[in-house]
Amino acid sequence: MKSPAAAPWHLQGNWAPVLDEIDVGPLVVRGHIPPQLHGDYVRAGMNPRSGQSQHWFAGNGMLHSVQLNDGQARYRNRFVRTPYYEGDMNMMSGMFDPAASPANTNIIRHAGRWLALEEAHWPWEVDRDLNTLGAHDFGGRLGGSMTAHPRVCPVTGELLFFGYQLAKPPFLTYYRADSAGNLVEAQAIELPNPVMMHDWNVTRNHVVFMDLPVVFDLKAAMRGEPPLAFRPEAGARLGVMKRNDAGGQVRWFEIDPCYVFHPVNAYEQGDTLVLHVCRQDQAMAGGFEEIYGGDRTLGRLWRWTIDLAAGTVREDQIDDAAADFPRIHDDLVGLPARWAYMASLNAQAPSLTLGQRLYKYDLATGARLTRDFGPNSHLGEPIFIPRDGASDEDDGWILALSHDESQDQSALVILNAQDFTGEPEAEILMPRRIPYGAHGNWMPR
């Protein structure tokens, strides 16, 4: 008798979905929640409602919220009820309906709206209780998809984002919404190939697109071959454009073929743009199904320095530790920031595996501080929350979800960012395990 095939990695252990929705509180807390933390930590993740999905990216979006108030915590989780959820769709069946989003990658707040995001469709609005309100197409002005990684400018309050599509040109479109949430700019960008552009870079006056060689091949897809694959022969480029210049030109700068899922930050320094990124040598070298392919498909901290006057890019590796899911102080997005926080990745594991450490990088020197939570723990994206009235950039807290594999226990960890290697100020025990997921944000009240 033939033994059943093992479940794919994204359906095993704490990658596997949870199928119910609960609302529980107050939660058990080890230590003390800082009384200044009033708000909601909300994180998105891939969570197939049927318990099955053909790819990690294909799972239905589920939001997990931990509400902090007066030193107590409450947990709630909800599916985002889009047509993708209601029709129990897969990636192919939902591809051509812009409203049929899994809404599984990120959640942001802008102009009073909470938007659940995934990069191939429209965003979906939810309320603070995580009830689904509806698709948001910016009053009909959003013609295509919206990235899961927009940027809110801390100076102007604008929402800057892009959308890519794979089936037909334009393969890339740049968008800008004002601080009230009105879409005021949409500009098509010409690319030679349809590529998966997961994230990008923003400075005070520029945006920088990453045309990297994870390329879509429609003919290969029609032959039943992987539709997306790493093709270094397509080349790699950084495209610099003035961010408030409708119809402006994009200057392209060639770099070594690589892939970046997540930049850290970018800023201007005279005639140069400085980008810190989580660079990996390759991605999906075996095709779309193989998102993880060993050590070369894990990010490391690099710095790219674009000299606008000379027309060159300098590429420097800063550290050799495998890490990703970077965050900085959100008030410094696009501006010079000294401190960055990242989650480690296990470079020895047979499948994509979050590591047991969080890192704090001094971007001025490249120095790294490490907080090790022990071999049974796996830590996700570290989010920085500033202390009210802080004068130092790192005066605040780091919030990150952890999971103890030995106890099957998830917790929200709160670290003092200025005592990064010290003991957590609080560990909030979750009433159920929270599957490993993608990105989230802090929504202060």
FENQUIHU-V645864 format. One line per field, one symbol per residue. ss: DSSP state (H for helix, E for strand, - for the rest). phi: phi as a letter, one per 20 degrees, with the letter a starting at -180 (. if undefined). psi: psi as a letter, one per 40 degrees, with the letter a starting at -180 (. if undefined). A space follows every 10 residues. Layout:
ss = ???
phi = ???
psi = ???
This chain:
ss = --------HH H-HHH----- --EEE---EE E-------EE EEEEEE---- -----HHH-- EEEEEEEEE- -EEEEEEEE- --HHHH---- ---------- -----EEEEE --EEEEE--- --EEEE---- -EEEEE---- ---------- EE------EE EEEE------ -EEEEEE--- --EEEEEEE- ----E----- EE---EEEEE E--EEE-HHH HH-----EEE -HHH-EEEEE EE-------- EEEEE---EE EEEEEEEEE- -EEEEEEEEE ---------- ----HHH--E EEEEEEE--- -EEEEEE--- --EEEEE--H HH------EE EEEEE----- ---EEEEEEE EE-----EEE EE----EEE- --EEEE---- -----EEEEE EEEE----EE EEEEEEHHH- -----EEEE- ---------E EEEE-
phi = .fffffffgf ddlefffddd dcbcrfefce ncfgffecrc ecceaebgfe ncbebgfeff fcddcdedbl mdccdbcbfe eegfffelfd fffefddfee eflcdbbccb lndedecbfd bffcecdfem ffdqfcdlmn eefcecgecf ceffedmfdd bbccbdebff fbcecbdffe nefdbbcfde cfcfcedfbb ccdfcccced edeedecfff ffenegfdbf cfffncbddd bffdcgnfed edcfcfgabc fcfeabbdbm ecddddbeec fbblfeogfd fdcngfddfc fccddeeffe mccddceebd ffaalebcff fdgncgcedc cbefcefdff cgcfeecddd deffdnfcdc dednfedcde gedecffgmf degdercddb fcceffdlce beeddffecf eefgfbceff fbfdggbddb bedfe
psi = hhiiiiiide eibediiiei hihhiiihhh ahhheeghah hhhiihghde eiieideeii hhhhhhhhhf eiiiiiiiih giddddefia dddedeheeg hdfedihihh fehhhhiiee aiihhiadee hhdiihfffe ehdaihiegi hhhedeeihh iiiiiddiih ehhhihiiee ehhehhhhhh idihihgdaa ihadeiihih gifgihhddd ddeeihdhih gdeeihihhh ihefgheiih hhhiiihaih dhidiiiigb eihhhhighi dihfdeiddg dhfadeeiii hihhhhhdde fihhhhhdie hhiafiiahd eeheihhdhi hihiiheeie ihhiaeiiih hhedeeihih hheieeihha hhhhhihhei didegaihhi hihhddefhi ihhhihdefd eaiidihhhi eiihihabia ihgi.
